[in-house]
Amino acid sequence: MTGGLDVQDITDPDDPRLDDFRDLNSVDRRPDLPTGKGLVIAEGVLVVQRMLASRFTPHALLGTDRRLSELEDDLAGAAAPFYRTSAEVMAQVVGFHLNRGVLAAARRVPEPSVGQVVEAARTVAVLEGVNDHENLGSIFRNAAGLGVDAVVFGSGCADPLYRRAVRVSMGHALLVPYARAASWPHDLLLLKESGFRLMAMTPQREACALAEAMAGAVDERVAVLVGAEGPGLTTAALRLSDVPVRVPMSRGTDSLNVATAAALAFYERARLTW
């Protein structure tokens, strides 16, 4: 025990206590797959700190003595054991060298409904077909930093609790409220009925310029819709939106990366409402 924390030293990479951290690079055995153990894995000191502040309660941690020292205050009173080991043993367990030196594992918890996460929100992000974990993680990080209250997932989106998405989001995927649409794209009507103005990001030239559209909705609740890289939002989602909006582009470029475009929309909203 260290300051009340249950610290257990482990030297054997085959120790069964480490099974929840094993084979993180495996295609079909990794513990963060929803079809497998369905765990949430936090990687690195900052992300572990954000997990500790979230609704996901870690049931075990694995790390080096250095990272334990950095997290000691955060872990005061934590019930989860900290499996202390060397960087070499960690590498054998997870399947690669982990520069960040610490992992935390938590079980998934029931997700709220769309109505619940948008009830008190003024600004939400709505994603359709965003199936790249890095883009998804970046959108969560941008949402956290630029005042987005919640994220709603339409069809075809990647898992926000996949380790890479959590890592790229810097842990904000664990903190920013999100919900999955039960009926897509019809749940967009639920947002409309809740008073949201639906702004659909698109490269179409006839779309309203982003800054102009945001300026016209300062006093309204706003939902920013973004689609997959390449195809963008589906025709059905565009039809249910209130206004198509675009980022003015130059030099023959028709669009930006989806996370970058979303960040610009979040910034325009924040700039006018903060």
Buried (B, 14 or more C-beta within 10 A) or exposed (E): EEEEBBBEEBEEBEBEEBBBBBBBEEEEEBBBBEEEBEBBBBBBBEBBBBBBEBEBBBBBBBBBBEBBEBBBEBBEEBEBBBBBBBBEBBEBBBBEEBEBBBBBBBEEEEBBBBBEBBEEBBBBBBBBBBEBBBBBBBBBBBBBBBBBBBBBBBBBBBBBBBBBBBBBBBBBBBBBBBBBBEEBBEBBEBBBEBEBBBBBBBBBEEBBEBBEBBEEBEEBBBBBBBBBBEEBBBEBBBEBBBBBBBBEEEEEEEBBEBBBBBBBBBBBBBEBBE
